[in-house]
Amino acid sequence: MPPITRRPSNVDMDTDTYTSEPVSRPNFNKIGLLVLFVLFVLFLGSTTYYYLENVKLKSANSQKAAQESITELVNKVSKLIVLPRGETPVVATVTDPEKLKKEQVFFTNASIGDKILIYTKARKAFMYNPKLNLIIEVAPIVLGDQSNQPQTILQESKTTPPTPASSATVTPP
């Protein structure tokens, strides 16, 4: 007995010829593309979500690490000198002491890596050398919004408040 072969539905059985009417089968290409598109959108959305969560976590961790570093620095310096209480200092690191020495007398003994603790409420600045574990310099600071400054600076500071790093001037005692 000959093997049974299945003939396409558009073949006329009597004449063994093809008819012009197309075979009606589901269009798997469109469905497959739609499924791939949906999967791609889900993948893209979940990847974006996890990326943004990772960025938030890193940001929170870096802020926490910075705060811990400031606390550690304040603890080290407070063993050497009494620091103002009730205020967290703005901390800066000396990177170019030669330029600073030309600008202000406070930085005369500065070296690369020295930490500057600026207490704006107490109006004091402390220079600390972490390598030597020494306080190098202490000086009062004068902020840009003092009443002894010219009137034009006062008016300017009312519209744009000064930042401690840009408008603070350290004066030797």
C-alpha positions in Angstrom: 0.0 0.0 0.0 1.5 3.4 -1.0 2.1 5.9 1.8 -0.7 8.3 2.4 0.3 11.8 1.6 -1.5 14.8 2.7 -2.3 17.2 0.0 -2.6 20.9 0.5 -6.2 22.2 0.7 -5.8 24.3 -2.3 -5.2 21.3 -4.6 -8.1 20.0 -6.5 -8.3 16.3 -5.8 -9.8 15.2 -9.0 -7.4 17.0 -11.3 -4.4 17.3 -9.1 -4.1 21.0 -9.9 -3.8 24.0 -7.6 -6.7 26.4 -7.3 -6.2 30.1 -7.0 -7.7 30.4 -3.6 -5.1 30.8 -0.9 -4.7 28.5 2.1 -6.3 30.0 5.2 -3.9 29.5 8.0 -3.1 31.9 10.9 -0.5 34.5 10.2 2.2 33.5 12.6 4.6 36.2 11.4 2.4 39.0 12.7 1.6 37.2 16.0 5.3 36.3 16.5 6.4 39.9 15.9 3.7 41.2 18.3 4.9 38.7 21.0 8.6 39.7 20.4 7.6 43.4 20.6 5.8 42.9 23.9 8.7 40.9 25.3 11.1 43.6 24.2 9.1 46.4 25.9 8.8 44.4 29.1 12.6 43.7 29.1 13.4 47.4 28.3 11.0 48.6 31.1 12.4 46.2 33.7 16.0 47.0 32.8 15.3 50.8 33.1 13.5 50.3 36.4 16.4 48.3 37.9 19.0 50.7 36.5 17.2 53.7 38.1 16.9 51.9 41.4 20.6 51.1 41.3 21.5 54.8 40.7 19.3 55.8 43.6 21.0 53.3 45.9 24.5 54.4 44.8 23.5 58.0 45.4 22.2 57.2 48.9 25.3 55.2 49.6 27.7 57.9 48.5 25.9 60.5 50.6 26.0 58.2 53.6 29.7 57.5 53.0 30.4 61.3 52.7 28.6 62.0 55.9 30.5 59.1 57.7 33.8 60.6 56.3 32.9 64.0 57.7 32.0 62.5 61.1 35.2 60.6 61.2 37.2 63.7 60.3 35.4 65.8 63.0 36.1 63.0 65.6 39.8 63.0 64.7 40.1 66.8 64.8 38.0 67.2 68.0 40.7 65.1 69.8 43.2 67.9 69.1 41.1 71.0 69.6 37.6 72.0 70.8 35.3 72.4 67.8 32.1 74.3 67.6 29.1 72.2 68.6 25.7 72.0 67.0 26.9 72.5 63.4 28.3 70.2 60.7 31.3 71.8 59.0 31.8 72.2 55.3 34.9 70.2 54.4 37.3 71.1 51.7 40.6 69.5 50.6 43.6 71.5 49.6 44.7 70.5 46.1 46.8 73.5 45.0 48.5 75.1 48.0 50.7 77.4 46.0 47.7 79.1 44.5 46.0 79.4 47.9 49.1 80.8 49.5 49.0 83.7 47.0 45.4 84.4 47.8 45.2 84.2 51.6 47.6 84.1 54.5 45.6 81.3 56.1 47.1 78.9 53.6 50.7 79.8 54.2 51.5 76.3 55.8 49.1 74.4 53.7 50.1 71.2 51.9 48.3 68.9 49.4 45.7 66.8 51.1 45.1 69.1 54.1 41.5 69.3 55.2 39.7 72.6 55.8 36.8 72.5 58.2 34.6 75.6 57.8 32.0 76.3 60.5 29.9 79.1 59.0 27.7 79.7 62.1 30.7 79.8 64.5 32.6 81.7 61.8 35.8 79.7 62.2 38.0 77.7 59.9 40.4 74.9 60.9 43.2 73.5 58.7 44.0 69.9 59.6 46.8 67.8 58.2 45.7 64.1 58.3 49.1 62.8 57.5 50.7 64.5 60.6 47.5 64.4 62.6 48.0 68.1 63.4 45.9 71.3 63.4 47.9 73.6 61.1 45.9 76.8 61.3 42.8 78.2 63.0 41.2 81.5 61.8 38.0 83.4 61.9 36.1 83.7 58.7 34.3 86.7 57.2 31.3 85.9 55.0 30.4 88.0 52.0 27.2 89.4 53.7 28.9 91.3 56.6 27.6 94.8 57.4 31.1 96.3 57.0 31.1 95.3 53.3 30.2 97.9 50.6 26.5 98.5 50.0 26.7 97.0 46.4 27.8 93.7 47.8 25.0 93.7 50.3 22.4 94.3 47.6 24.0 91.7 45.4 24.0 89.1 48.2 20.3 89.6 48.8 19.4 88.5 45.3 22.0 85.7 45.1 22.8 84.3 48.5 26.6 83.6 48.9 27.9 80.1 49.3 30.5 79.5 52.0 33.0 78.1 49.6 32.8 81.1 47.1 32.4 84.1 49.3 34.1 83.2 52.6 37.3 85.0 53.4 39.6 83.7 56.1 41.3 86.4 58.1 44.2 85.6 60.3 43.7 86.4 64.0 
